[in-house]
Amino acid sequence: MSRLSESLRSLEFRNFRLFFTGQLVSLVGTWMQSVALSWLVYRLTGQATLLGVVAFASQAPIFLLGSFGGVLADRVDPRRLLVFTQALQMVQAFLLGWLTLTGWVRPWEIILLAVLLGIVNAFDLPARQVLVASTVSRDHLPNAIALNSSIFHGSRVVGPAVAGLMVAAIGEGWCFLVNGVSFLAAIAGLLMMDLPPWVSRDDHPPVLEHILEGIRYVHGNRELRLLFFLLGVVCLLGLPYSVLMPVFADGILHGGPRALGLLMGGSGVGAVLGAAVLAGRRGIHGLERIAYLGATGTGIALAAFAYSRVLWLSLVLIVPVGATMVAHMTSNNTLVQVLIPDEMRGRVMAFHAMVFTAAMPLGALAEGVLANHFGAPATVAAGGLGCVIGAWFFAVRFPAGKS
């Protein structure tokens, strides 16, 4: 089997191909909306703090409601749940596009729509993780997770670049409308899957007891606790750099929306490279090393990027940021998925998403405030140093030979 065939082996499964294709189209639109929304907020207010507020508003509901989303993903047909959540996200995108194109959009409306999107994602994210695991055999699961990660990050190559050009040419509103249309591909892929009939159980414990069962499982597993810890560090201190990209693109590199699209696209190129390397791996041996080396590399690359003042150099430096960050995220996700039994998958992956969505908005909010006082470069560089320290802590405590 060639290296390419090995990397794409999960695409042998028709259900995974449908999921993969639909999500790829939809995620291109999602990244277009993300970049256009950042630019819209920055254009309307010129405040780094509000960029952090919007990011916080879209992520905080996932932390607050994610445990209920995980319970629901373990109790109902995940495909039906995803069709519903994807449809709601489509409505949100169309509404945002309409408000922007009519000139009625205001910061408070953007924050409200961000909160609504976060509520939907609290149920969408765990359902997505459960469904991916049901589209391939268990021995293909690490490859499917890596490919799923590759489309999430690979869409960052196309989406931000297109968004940057569209925003400069015709404005942000059209990016939101394109995102709305893109959800049709994801919904079509879900409806075309040929999955076994969903069998509902009648012996589920009460919801709160079900949540506590998942919490006890994670608390009693040292490997899971350490993986959650390192994910939290990277999401709190490293990942929020993306929230400050409009500040770097315009205020530091003086390139406007085109530079913003190029920077986000460059990060996406690196992410694709990182995901492609992991997709070619068979098995999980050594993934814990990739997890902490990825976090370390993220911190070093961010510190270097933070102090570039030339666009071409920034584009070069943003590539390893994307590559190392996705190396950590994908290896972390894969290790968690493999360590947990199927009956716990929805709840544990919901907690995994909650770590991400607690740390990311708090980090975004903090970095937005700190950037106003100390500048974006110093803020991003300090976050990178924190990632390096967190990776060292993980490396000396993760049990040897556990992956």
Secondary structure in CASP SS format (residue, H / E / C, confidence):
PFRMAT SS
TARGET T0000
AUTHOR 0000-0000-0000
METHOD secondary structure of the structure
MODEL  1
M C 1.00
S C 1.00
R H 1.00
L H 1.00
S H 1.00
E H 1.00
S H 1.00
L C 1.00
R H 1.00
S H 1.00
L H 1.00
E H 1.00
F C 1.00
R H 1.00
N H 1.00
F H 1.00
R H 1.00
L H 1.00
F H 1.00
F H 1.00
T H 1.00
G H 1.00
Q H 1.00
L H 1.00
V H 1.00
S H 1.00
L H 1.00
V H 1.00
G H 1.00
T H 1.00
W H 1.00
M H 1.00
Q H 1.00
S H 1.00
V H 1.00
A H 1.00
L H 1.00
S H 1.00
W H 1.00
L H 1.00
V H 1.00
Y H 1.00
R H 1.00
L H 1.00
T H 1.00
G C 1.00
Q C 1.00
A H 1.00
T H 1.00
L H 1.00
L H 1.00
G H 1.00
V H 1.00
V H 1.00
A H 1.00
F H 1.00
A H 1.00
S H 1.00
Q H 1.00
A H 1.00
P H 1.00
I H 1.00
F H 1.00
L H 1.00
L H 1.00
G H 1.00
S H 1.00
F H 1.00
G H 1.00
G H 1.00
V H 1.00
L H 1.00
A H 1.00
D H 1.00
R H 1.00
V C 1.00
D C 1.00
P H 1.00
R H 1.00
R H 1.00
L H 1.00
L H 1.00
V H 1.00
F H 1.00
T H 1.00
Q H 1.00
A H 1.00
L H 1.00
Q H 1.00
M H 1.00
V H 1.00
Q H 1.00
A H 1.00
F H 1.00
L H 1.00
L H 1.00
G H 1.00
W H 1.00
L H 1.00
T H 1.00
L H 1.00
T C 1.00
G C 1.00
W C 1.00
V C 1.00
R C 1.00
P H 1.00
W H 1.00
E H 1.00
I H 1.00
I H 1.00
L H 1.00
L H 1.00
A H 1.00
V H 1.00
L H 1.00
L H 1.00
G H 1.00
I H 1.00
V H 1.00
N H 1.00
A H 1.00
F H 1.00
D H 1.00
L H 1.00
P H 1.00
A H 1.00
R H 1.00
Q H 1.00
V H 1.00
L H 1.00
V H 1.00
A H 1.00
S H 1.00
T C 1.00
V C 1.00
S C 1.00
R H 1.00
D H 1.00
H H 1.00
L H 1.00
P H 1.00
N H 1.00
A H 1.00
I H 1.00
A H 1.00
L H 1.00
N H 1.00
S H 1.00
S H 1.00
I H 1.00
F H 1.00
H H 1.00
G H 1.00
S H 1.00
R H 1.00
V H 1.00
V H 1.00
G H 1.00
P H 1.00
A H 1.00
V H 1.00
A H 1.00
G H 1.00
L H 1.00
M H 1.00
V H 1.00
A H 1.00
A H 1.00
I H 1.00
G C 1.00
E C 1.00
G H 1.00
W H 1.00
C H 1.00
F H 1.00
L H 1.00
V H 1.00
N H 1.00
G H 1.00
V H 1.00
S H 1.00
F H 1.00
L H 1.00
A H 1.00
A H 1.00
I H 1.00
A H 1.00
G H 1.00
L H 1.00
L H 1.00
M H 1.00
M C 1.00
D C 1.00
L C 1.00
P C 1.00
P C 1.00
W C 1.00
V C 1.00
S C 1.00
R C 1.00
D C 1.00
D C 1.00
H C 1.00
P C 1.00
P C 1.00
V H 1.00
L H 1.00
E H 1.00
H H 1.00
I H 1.00
L H 1.00
E H 1.00
G H 1.00
I H 1.00
R H 1.00
Y H 1.00
V H 1.00
H H 1.00
G C 1.00
N C 1.00
R H 1.00
E H 1.00
L H 1.00
R H 1.00
L H 1.00
L H 1.00
F H 1.00
F H 1.00
L H 1.00
L H 1.00
G H 1.00
V H 1.00
V H 1.00
C H 1.00
L H 1.00
L H 1.00
G H 1.00
L H 1.00
P H 1.00
Y H 1.00
S H 1.00
V H 1.00
L H 1.00
M H 1.00
P H 1.00
V H 1.00
F H 1.00
A H 1.00
D H 1.00
G H 1.00
I H 1.00
L C 1.00
H C 1.00
G C 1.00
G H 1.00
P H 1.00
R H 1.00
A H 1.00
L H 1.00
G H 1.00
L H 1.00
L H 1.00
M H 1.00
G H 1.00
G H 1.00
S H 1.00
G H 1.00
V H 1.00
G H 1.00
A H 1.00
V H 1.00
L H 1.00
G H 1.00
A H 1.00
A H 1.00
V H 1.00
L H 1.00
A H 1.00
G C 1.00
R C 1.00
R C 1.00
G C 1.00
I C 1.00
H C 1.00
G C 1.00
L H 1.00
E H 1.00
R H 1.00
I H 1.00
A H 1.00
Y H 1.00
L H 1.00
G H 1.00
A H 1.00
T H 1.00
G H 1.00
T H 1.00
G H 1.00
I H 1.00
A H 1.00
L H 1.00
A H 1.00
A H 1.00
F H 1.00
A H 1.00
Y C 1.00
S C 1.00
R C 1.00
V C 1.00
L H 1.00
W H 1.00
L H 1.00
S H 1.00
L H 1.00
V H 1.00
L H 1.00
I H 1.00
V H 1.00
P H 1.00
V H 1.00
G H 1.00
A H 1.00
T H 1.00
M H 1.00
V H 1.00
A H 1.00
H H 1.00
M H 1.00
T H 1.00
S H 1.00
N H 1.00
N H 1.00
T H 1.00
L H 1.00
V H 1.00
Q H 1.00
V H 1.00
L H 1.00
I C 1.00
P C 1.00
D H 1.00
E H 1.00
M H 1.00
R H 1.00
G H 1.00
R H 1.00
V H 1.00
M H 1.00
A H 1.00
F H 1.00
H H 1.00
A H 1.00
M H 1.00
V H 1.00
F H 1.00
T H 1.00
A H 1.00
A H 1.00
M H 1.00
P H 1.00
L H 1.00
G H 1.00
A H 1.00
L H 1.00
A H 1.00
E H 1.00
G H 1.00
V H 1.00
L H 1.00
A H 1.00
N H 1.00
H H 1.00
F H 1.00
G C 1.00
A H 1.00
P H 1.00
A H 1.00
T H 1.00
V H 1.00
A H 1.00
A H 1.00
G H 1.00
G H 1.00
L H 1.00
G H 1.00
C H 1.00
V H 1.00
I H 1.00
G H 1.00
A H 1.00
W H 1.00
F H 1.00
F H 1.00
A H 1.00
V H 1.00
R H 1.00
F C 1.00
P C 1.00
A C 1.00
G C 1.00
K C 1.00
S C 1.00
END
